[in-house]
């Protein structure tokens, strides 16, 4: 068995995993930022 293919497969899986974690972290940070910097009317519940 050629170990180069195993290395490539694990490298691709690692990249996909890091992209997934980064996406979730970015989404969470964007949500927190939007809630903290929402206009004052939204905090008071006025539409």
Secondary structure, DSSP 4 states (H G I P E B T S, - for coil): --HHHHHHHHHHHHHHHHHHHHHHHHHHHHHHHHHHT--HHHHHT--
